[in-house]
């Protein structure tokens, strides 16, 4: 059961990171910036790559309970 909860959390986070990296920037980084500009392309790319890794972890967490001991 714990693996499924973790898979769901990683799935949601991964999708947000992948599809809405600017939202992640607004929540986590905008308040640290002196200028109110947009996030850099490198930041957006790195957040999207992180989202892909989170989706991979979500799939792994969903599969683990079904693997034989």
N, C-alpha and C positions, 0 to 999 in steps of 0.2 A: 504494500500500500504506500509506503514511504517513497519508493521509487517512482510510482505513478504521480504522486504530488510533485516530486522534484522534476519529473519529465514535463509536467504541465507548466510549472514555473519557468523552467528553461525554455520551453516552447514559446510562451508568451513574451519573455524577455528577448529571445532571439528574433522573433517576428518584429517586435518594436524596434530593436536595434537595426534590423535589416531594412525595414520599410519606412521608418520614421527617425533617421539619425539626427535630424534637426531638432526634434522633440527632446531627444536625449541631451543634446547640447543645451537647449533652453533650461532643462531641469538641473543639469549637473555643472555646466561650465559658464553660462551666460553671466551669472552674478560675479564671477571672478574677473571678467573682462572690463577694462577701463573704457574701451570704445564699445558702442552697441552694434557692432558689425555682425555679419553672419559668420558661421563656422567656416573654417578653411576646407578646401577640397580634400586635403590629406586627413583631416579629422573625420570628415564624413566617410571616407573610404575605410579608415581604420575601425570606425564603429560598425560599419557594414560587415567587415571581415570578422569582427568580434561576434556579430549576430549569427554569421554562418557557423562559427565554432559553437555557439550556444545551441543552435539547432542540432548540430551533430551530437552534442552532449545529451540533448533531450531525447533523441532517437536511441542512443545507447542506454539511457536510464529507463526507457520504455521497454527495451528488449531484455535487459538483465534479469527480470523476474522469470522469464520464460526459458532461460538457459539451464541446462541440466547441472546438477551439483557436481 
